[in-house]
Amino acid sequence: MEDEYNNLINKIPPGTSKARAFGRTYSVSRSDFNAGNSIKVYAEELGGTDFISFNYYITQSATLLKPCEMPQDKVMGFLRELELIADKD
């Protein structure tokens, strides 16, 4: 599961991006702290009420996915569905 967390979370670039998941569009913000060992992700549905929020910690012995007031299944479903939307110049 650790590798899956890393792969899914690292699809999200630091800063703010647009993405699609579950047929909806989200604004996704990723902030990295502690030399990339702590990651905060917050996604808000554009024009809707859904949101996703979690912290991800990388320690010497493990990785920890900590959803913020929502089930871990919701976070994992979002990460698996996530498709970034490229900005058009």
N, C-alpha and C positions, 0 to 999 in steps of 0.2 A: 504494500500500500504506500510505503514511503516514496518509492520511485514514481508512482502515479501522482501523488501530491505534488512532488517537485515538477514533473512534466506539465501537469495541468496549470499550476500556478505560474510557472515560468513562461507560459504562453502570453500572459498579461504583462505588457511593458510597464516600467515605472512611469508615473504621471497619470494623465487622464486620457482615456480612449473611449471609442464607441464600440459596442458589440451587440450581437444578437444571441438570444437563447430563448427557448420555449416559444418561438414565433414573435418575440417582443424585442424592442430595442432598449439598450441600457447605456448609461454613462458609467464607466468603470474607472475607479481611481485606485492606484496602487502606490503605496509609500513604503520604502525600505528603510530600516533602521539597523543599528548595530552591525555595520559592515555586511548588510544583507541577511543577517541571521534572524531578524524579526521583520515580518511583512504584514502590512495592514491592507486589506482590500475592502472597498465599499462600492457596490453597484446599485444604481437607482434606475428603475424603469422610467423611460422618457414618456410622458403623457399618461402615466399610470401610477399605481400605488405600491408595486412590488419593490423589494430591495433585498440585497444580499450583503452580509457583513461578517467578516471573519479576520482572525489573526493567525499567522502561521509562524511557528518558532522552530529554528534549527539549532539543536544542542549537540554536544559531543556524542551523546549516546542515543539520541532519537530526534524525530521530528514530531511536532504537535500541531494539529489543526484545531483551532478553537473558534467555533462559530459564536457569533454574538446574538444571543437570545433567539435562536432558531435551530431546528434540527440539523445535524451534520448531513443527513441525506439530502436536504434542500441545497446546501452548499455544494456537495459533490455533484448533484444533478446539474446545477448551474455550471460548474467548472467543466463537466463533460460535454455540455451542449454549447458552450461559449464559442462563438466565431467572431473574431475581430472584424470591424468594418473599416476598410482603408479610407483615409481622407482623400478626396478628389481635389487636385490642384486646378 
